[in-house]
C-alpha cells in the first residue's frame, strides 16, 4: 500500500513539472534565428497515472491453501482424538487387568479360606469321632467294670441265699428257680417275684423264704448309687443249688 502511494505521488509531481515547463516557455521570449520560423507550442497532454494496486493472491489459491490448512487441522484433530481414544482404551485395559487381577486374588483368597475351613471342619469331625470312640471305649470299659462288680455282688447274694436256704423234701437234682428281688440301697428286700418256676411249689417257696432270711444285703450299702440303680434296684437271681441229689 505504501509503495502504491509513493508511485502515485511521483506521477503527479512529474505531471505538474511538465505543465510548469510549458507555461515557462510561453512567458520567456525564446531567441529565434529567423522571424519566419514560427515555433508552435507543443501541447503535452498530462494524464493522471493511476498505479495498479498490488495484486492480491488469487482467491482460488487462497481458498485452496485455507482448505489445505483446514484439512491439516482436521487431520491433526482426528489424530489427536484417535490418540486420546487409544490412550483411554489403554487406561481402560490397564484398569480392567488390574480389576481382573484383584478379582483373581480375591477368588484365590476365598478358595484358600474355604479350604482352610474345610480342613478345620474335617479335623473337628475326626477329633469328634475320635473323642466319641474314646468315650464309647471308656464307657464300655466302665460298663464292663460295673458289670463285673455287679456280678460279684450277685454271687454274694446267691451265696447268702444258699446259706439261708432250707431244702424241702421234694427238692431234686436239676431244679432251679429264677427270682426277681426288689431292693433298696440299704440292702433290704421289699419284694420277691418268681419269674421262672422250678415246677415244684415247695422248692419255689423255699427260695423265697431263703431270700427274705438272707436279707438285708449290707454289702450293697458300699455300692455306687449309679450301679445300684442300674443293676440292683431290681435284680434277677437264678437259684440252682449244686448239692442236690436224685
Helices and strands as residue ranges (DSSP letters): H 2-27, H 59-164, E 177-183, E 189-196, H 201-214, G 218-222, H 225-227, I 228-232, E 234-239
